[in-house]
Amino acid sequence: MRKHSKQREAIQFYLATHSNHPTAETVYLGIKEEFPNVSLGTVYRNLALLAENGEILKISTGVGPDRFDGCIDPHYHFFCTECGAVYDLKMESIDHINVIANHNFDGIVEGNITHFFGKCPECAKKFNLKSS
């Protein structure tokens, strides 16, 4: 059984009420007013613990710092290659891709992580681009 922590609860609440997939530093700044003595290290440790326990999602974009998501329901993410924003994509499940992957594979595919990337709506406007 893990120790109760008001700071951990505040981090979880912050993530549950912010859908912009914040970085650890953004979470830190977001809870610092309520917990002025909290350290960035404490926020990092709690985010790691929450992610390890499956209570939040840790999203590695491949560029820049990791992002965090309070929504643990299966869903897909879009990474903007221009501004670095991370968005939830509302779309039907593509889990049937596991069946396709298993078709010519001698092992057993049990899941996948699929990310989408390109220009977000704001950046697409800047570049006068439209989706195809």
N, C-alpha and C positions, 0 to 999 in steps of 0.2 A: 504494500500500500504506500502510495507516495504522499508526501507532506502537502497539506493545503497551503496555497500561496495566493494572496490577494493580487500580487503582481502578475502571476500567471493567468489568473482570472481576468485581469484588466487587459492583458495581451490578447486573450481569446475573444473578449468582448470587442476590442478594437477591430480585430480581423472580421468578426461577425457583422460589424456595422460599417465596414469600408470595403467596397468591392473593387478597389483599384489595384489590388495585388501589391501591397506596399513592401518595401524593403525593410530589413531589420532596423535601419536607422530611422525610417519614417515611423515605424511602430514606436520606437524609443521616444522620438519627439512627440508622438501622439499621447503617450501615457505619462510623460515627464511632469506635466502640470499636476496630475493627481498623485504621482509618486516622485517628488523632487529628488529623492536620494537614490533612485534607481540608476544602475549603471548600464551602459550599452552592453557590457559583457553578460549581465543578468538577462537582458532581453534576448541576446543571442542564445544563451543556454536554455532559456525557457522555450524559445521558438524551436530549437533542436529537439527538446524533450516532447513538446506537443506534436511535432511532425513524426517523431519516432513512434509515438503512441497512436498515430493515426487520427489525431484530433484536429489537425490542420494539414494543409498541403504545402510542401516546400517545392517551389517551381524554379528550376535552374534554366535560365534562358540561354546560357552559352555565351552571353555578352553582358558584362556588368554584374551587379550583385544578385543573389538569389531573391526571389519574391515569395510572398506567403499568401495563402488563400484560406479563409475561414470556412469555405464551402467544400466539404469533403465528398459530396455526391459526385458520381462520375460525370465529367464534362470535359470539354476541350478548350484549349487556350490558343489565342492568337498573339503573336509577338510582332510589334511594329519594328521594322528594321531601321526606321528613320529616327523616331523619338524614344524608343525603348519601352513604350507603354505595353501593358499586358491586358488583354480583354478576355472575358468569357465568350465563347461562341455558342449560340443557341442553335443546335442542329440535332438531327436524328443520330442515334448511335451507329458507329461503324465497326462494332465489335465483330461483325462477320468477317473482318479482315483476318482474325485469328484462324478461321477455317481455311481461308486462302493460304495463309502462311504455313499451316500444317500440311497442306496438300503435297508439297514436295520436300518435306522436312522429316527426317527420321526420328526426331525428338518430339516433344510435346510443347506447343506454344500455349501458354496459359493466359496471356494478356499482352497488352501493348500500351505504349505511351505515344500519342500522336499530338504533335504541335503544328500549328499553322503559322506562317509568317508572311510578311509583306508590308504594305503601308496602311496605317489606321485611317479612319475617315478624315481626320484633320490633316494628316500628312498628305493623303491622296488629293485633298482640295488644294493644298499648297503647290503640289506638282501638277495640278489640273489633270489628274488621272481618274479613270472610272474603272470599276471592276468589270471583268469580262464574263 
